[in-house]
Amino acid sequence: MATKEQLLTRLDEIGGVLERRGEALLLLGLGSVGVETERIDEYSDLDFFVIVKPGYKQAYIEHLDWLEEVHPLAYSFRNTADGYKVLFEDGIYGEYAIFEEDEMNHIAYAEGRIIWMDSKYEKPEIAKGGSGTEAHRREGLDFSLNEALTNLYVGLCRYARGEKLSASRFVQSYAVDSILSVLHLLEKEEAYFPDVFGAERRMEKRFPSFAQRVGDMMLGYERTPESALHILRYLEEVYPVNDRMSAEIRRLAEHHRSIRT
């Protein structure tokens, strides 16, 4: 864990190394170290892109000496073809990717903050983000809420077969995700840093009413039937749920709950 000052200073230090080496074009801070610095807290980390000059990408991926020049690394893990997750010796954690400029038109990313830029680079607009839409957000209820409904049914059938892990995912994960995708249509969304890649991020502050109920929808591995009933009740409150599907889901859930008790 690190303070806000330590995180922002570390980014500036990375920018300094890139400038001295002369092989990069731009360092872009993302997330809480990007344009949302006001939400940095003791649990925040570094999230950044480095855009390098043509021909240098593989060197920056295969050799981490440029980061070690900033501060020694305690851990590194190449989690994608383009980047790593790392932990510095002083406890600062980060995730980053290395790109060449022509790749930026083909990746989705939210608006970032320019930490450092080569004085000769002429495209600061690259910081505005690329092809990133809130893919998890839908603008109609029918698909998502019927998907959630069928997730409940399939999940309870799997629970009946003894496939409890699969059942818990269908009910307590997939069905909830479907609801999250249209939650902005069901409840007033508070303005608090929505994430274009994850509807669950900061949900508690963005949708406080739903946050008070979601715990009952995710009661754990052994309590999928109860979780399904809570989700079903919510769906019935906000949408004209098909009566027959509702009855089948309730029958399955009540049956398995009565067996266990």
N, C-alpha and C positions, 0 to 999 in steps of 0.2 A: 504494500500500500504506500501511497505517496501523496504529498500535498499538491495543491494546485500549482504553487510556484515551482515545485520540483518537476512536475510533468511538463509545464510550459518551458522551463529552462532546458530540460532534456531535448525537447524538440528543437529549440534554438541551437543547441550544441550539435545536433545531427545536421542541421542546416549549415553550420559552420564547417563541419567536416566535408560536406558535399561541395561547398564553395571552394575549399582549399584543393580538393582533388580535381575539380574542373571537368568531371565526367557526367554531371547531372544537369538537368534543366530546371527542375522544380521540386519542392517538397510541399506536399499538401496534407494539412491536418484535417482529420475527419471526426465525426461524432462529437463527443464532449470536448475534444481538443481542437475541433474545427470551428464552426460558426456558433456552437452552443456552449461556450466556455463557462457561462453562468451556472450550468448544471454540474460542473466538476465537483466531485466530493472525494473522500478518502478511498473510495472503492473504484474510482475511475482509472483508466489505463490509456496508453498511447495507441492511436489508430491512425495510420498514415500511409500515403502513397509516395513513392519516389519515381519521378519520371526522368529516365536517363537518356543520354544521347545515343543515337543508333550504334549498335555494336557492343554496348556495355551491359546489357541486361543480364546475360548469363554470368558474367563475372560478379555482379552484385548479388546474384542469387546463390552462386556456388561458394563464394568466399565472403565471410561476414567480418572481415578485418575492418571495414569501414565503420561498422557499429562498435566493434571492440575498441576502435580509436576514440570513441566517445566515452565508453565505460565498459568494463569487462562484463561478459555474459556468463550467467550461471546455467542457462538452459536455452536451447533453441530446437524448434520443431518445424520442419517444412510441411505446412498443412495444405498448400496448394501448389500448382505449377509455378505460380508467380510470387509466392511469399512465405513468410514465417510467422510463428508465434514465438516470442522470446521473453526471457526474464533476465534482467540485469542483476548483477551481484548486490546492488543496493535495494533490491525489491521492486523496482519499477517494471511493470509488465507491459508488453506491447504486441500489437499485431500489425503487419504491414505487407505491402505488395510492391513489386518493382515492375514498371511498364516502360515501353517506348511510346513516344507521342502518338504514333499511328494506331496503337492498340486502344487508345482512350475512347475512340468512337464506337467501340464494340462491347464496352462493359457498362454495367449499371452501377452508378454510385451517386450518393447524395452530394449536395453542395458542400464544399470544403473551404478551408482557410489557407491562404498561401503563407507558409512559414518562411520560405526562402525561394528566390527565383533568380536564375542567371540574368545578369543585366542585359544580355543580348536576346533573351527569349521574348517573343512578341505575342504570346497567346495567353494572357492571364485569365481570359474567359473560360479556360479549361477548368477552373475552380468551381464553375457554376453547376457542375454535375453532368452526368451523361445517361441518357435513355433509362433513367431510373424512375419508374412510376410505382405507386403503391399497389403492387401486384396482388397483395393480400386483401385489398379493399374492393368490394363489389358495390354496384349501385342499384341492386335490386334484391328483394328478399327471397324470392321464390327458389332460386337455385340453392343458396347457402342454407336456408332453414330446412328445406327438404333433404338436403345432403346430411344435415345434422340429424334429422329424424331417422333416416335410413342407417346412419352410423350407429344410432342407439339400437335399432333392431338387429343389425348384423353383430354388433358387439355382444348383445345379450344371448344370441344364438351361440356364439363362440364360448361365452361363459358357461353355457349349458353343457358344452362338450368338454369342459375342463380347461379350455384355452384361456386361462385367466389373464395372462399378460397381453395377448392380442385383444381380448375383450376390453381391458382397461385402456388400451390405446385408442380403440374405436370410440369408446364412450367418453373417456376423460381427457382425451387429447384431440382426436379428429373432430368430434362433434363440437367441442368448445372452440376449436379453431374456426369452424364454419360460422359459429355465432359471432366471433370476433371480427370476421370479415365484413359484417354488416352492422356492427354495433353502433357505428356513427349514424345509422338510419333509425335506430331504436332508442337512442339516448343522446342527450346533448353532450357533445364532446368538449371537455375543458381544454383550453389551449395550453398544452405542455409537451412540446417537442415530440411530435409523432415521428415514428421511424418508418421509412419507406420499405424496409426489408422485414419488419416483424411487428405484427399487430399487437403482440403481447407486451412489447416494450412500453414501460411507464403507463400501463393500462390502469393501474390503481389511481393515478392522479388524473388521467384523461377521462375515465369513466367511473367515477366514485360509486355510483349506485350499483352498477354491475359488479364492481369489486367486492361489495358486501355480500353478494350471492354466490360468486364463483367458487368459493371454498367448499360449499355443499355439493358442487358439481364434480368435485375432484377429491373424493374421500379416501382414495387409495386402492391398492391391489385387491384386497378382500371385500371391498364395498362398492363394486361396480353397479350392482342392481340399485342400491340407494342413490348413487350418483346419477344413474340414468333417470330415475324418477324425478329428481330435482331439475335436471335439464328438461325433461318432458314438460314439467309444470311451467317452466319458464317459456318454452316454445308455445305452449297453449295460451299463455297470457299475451304474447306479442304477435301471434300469427294464427290464421284459421287452419289448424292442424287437421289432417284427414282423420276422421273418427275411427275408422277401422285400424289404421296404423297406430293410432294412439292406444286403442284397446289392446292390440297385440303386444305392444311394448310394455304396457302396464301389467298385462298378464304374465309375461316372461319375468319381469323384474320382481313382481310380488311373489311369484312362485319360488324363485331362487332365494329371495330374502327370507321367506317363511321356512324354507328347508334349513337354512343356516342358523336361524334362531330357534 
